[in-house]
Structure formats: structure tokens, C-alpha cells
Amino acid sequence: MNIRSASKNIRDLFLSRLFHRKFTLRRTKLAWGAVAVFVVTVAIAGIIHIFLPINPDDANSVLFKVQEGEGSYRIASDLEEAGLIRSRTSFFLYAVLTGRALRLQSGDYLLSPSINANAILRALAGGDIVQERITILEGGDLRDIAAEFEKRGFFTQEEFFAVTGYPGIDYREETDLPRPKDFSGEFEFLRDKPPSVSLEGYLFPDTYQITKNETAEGFVRRALQNFRANLTSEILEAIKTQNKTIFEVVNWAALVEKEVRTFEDKQLVAGILQKRMENGVRLQADATVVYIRDGNYERVSIAETQIESPYNTYRIYGLPLGPISNPGIESIRAALEPVESAYWYYLSARDGTTIFSRTFKEHLAAKERYL
């Protein structure tokens, strides 16, 4: 073999090995690229399936039951069927990877399409089950609600008021107490509520299922969701037609809710109060005095009617600064459907019936007879 031939062989061998190395390197890069794409795809899918809720705008609570002895994959399947998670497989694998698959507890849970699969898994593993039921009565106020939760050991009244704001407080003047949490970004009906008042009036009266780990903010949000669900298109149209704000109607409704019982009486009282206001006469509603003194519903004294407060309708003209209770739908309708009458005065007899009077003289006689 001559030198030229040997040199050619060496060159061919070198080029062959160089080509093979480049080909191997390219193949390796392609393989790693495919792995990277796969990992990124799985990661994105995991984020979507686990950390993004099905519907962040649907905060309605769903009662979800986990049966005793039910396996985690069966639970995942039920969650998917209930429209609470995107993928049973992703949920199950995530439960296994996080060590929670064998820790899911039986019971009734309040879940929602607005919370993600990770939060749902935490709730099931933590046993955050429905523990009690609490009823907000029509006309109940923030003090009533806060006291009931504190009595049952869920959270303190101060923790509740830190979310709702303190009842009867004028936040135009108050600087030390916590201000109400602003939910207006979530609930459009709150956008005409002045920031100077609490959330009184908007916690819809109903029976609520309360979970073991209930928080003040979580409960308030559900009560506001309930208010929104009951604010029908018919009611909204009536408010718009009458050129009123939702806040104004809730304020009227909260007042008549505390003053009288039946729908017909509420309509008459709404008409009387509206007539008094339009004629520059103070409303003089006892319920507003009771609200600011946080007392019982016995007769209001003359001295109490002189308490300085923007809620005291014996001292101010027009409606109180904000609602004095949480009214039901019947009172909201009465506020939108006041009935005109010849009456200017009314009182509630001891048996709960309402006595209406045309003149102040008749009103004094009714007081003497019924009170």
C-alpha cells in the first residue's frame, strides 16, 4: 500500500467516525428534545388539571359525599362526574404522588367548581366535612350571626367583623376598626354600596351547611353568593325601572323587615315611610334605635331616641346610613312595591299585629291601648 492510499484510508475512517459522532449527537439532541417536550407537556397538563379550577366564576357550593371505605380512584371518578375536576386519572396520580391517596376521609363536603383539584384534595384529606347547619333568620343582623358562630366555636365575632365590617359604624369617621373587605370585584351588586358601611343587609337569610374548618371569609362569600342567586332578573328590572340603586332598596327592605311581619304590612309601612321622607318628616323607626344600642326589642325610651348616630331615624332625616338587618326576598319586594294609604303612623302591638293611624292623635290613643 502506498502512502497516498494509506492517507486516503485514514481520511475516510476519520470522516466516517466524525459523521457517526455528529449523527449520534444529533440523535441524542432529538431524543432529549422529545423528552423535554414531553416533560413540558405533562407539566402544563398537570398545572391545568390540578391547579386551575373547572370554572373560576362558578362559586356555587356542591354537596359531595364520600362513602365509608370508598377508594381514591372511585372518589376521583365521582369528582369528575360531578364536574368538580377535569381528570380522574390526573387527580388520582397526584393524590398518590403527594401521599394523600390513602388519607381521603368519608363524609359530606362542600365543594365548588371555582376551587382547584389541589384544594379539593386537601379538603378530602383534611376531613373538612360538613359539621353543622346554621340558620340566618330574616331580619337577623351581623351581631346575631357573629354571636352564633362564636357560640358554636367556629370563629370569634372580631374575626367575623374583620371581614364584614362592624355593625352601626360610620367608616367615614372610624379609623381604628378594620374596614369591611371589598367584595365588589366578585359581586357586581355591591358596587353601589358606600365604603362607609358594613356588609349588613347582604348576607342572605337561609340555612347554611357549615364545614369543620369554616372561615369567616368563606362563609361571608357563600352568603353573598346566595344573595346574588336570589336577586332575580325581575327584581333587578324593577330596581332599574324605579331608578333606584340596589343599596337603596336593601336599606329600605332591612328597615321594613325589622318593623313589621307580614308582606301586606311591610308594603303599607314602606309606603308610610316613603311618604314621610318625601314630605320632610323624620322616619322615627324604633328598629333603628334598637340597632345602634344593641339591645332588646322592648319599648324605646325618649332618651334613647336622642342618641347621636347616622343610623338613628329619630335624629336624622331619610334612611339610616346603611341597612340595619339582613332582609329576605319578601321585604325586598315590599320595598319595591310600597302601598299608598291615608296612614302616617303605625305601631306593633304586643301580639305582633300592626296598628295603623291616620293622625298623631289616633297614634297616641293606639299607644295607650295596645302598648
Secondary structure, DSSP 8 states (H G I E B T S, - for coil): --HHHHHHHHHHHHHHHHHHHHHHHHHHHHHHHHHHHHHHHHHHHHIIIIIS-S-TT----EEEEE-TT--HHHHHHHHHHTTS-S-HHHHHHHHHHTT-TT----EEEEE-TTS-HHHHHHHHHHT--EEEEEE--TT--HHHHHHHHHHTTS--HHHHHHHH--TT--TTT--SS------TTT-GGGTTS-TTS-STT-S--SEEEEETT--HHHHHHHHHHHHHHHS-HHHHHHHHHTT--HHHHHHHHHHHHHH--SHHHHHHHHHHHHHHHHTT-----HHHHHHHHT--SS---TTGGG---TT-TTTSSSS-SS-SS---HHHHHHHHS----S--EEEE-TTS-EEEESSHHHHHHHHHHH-
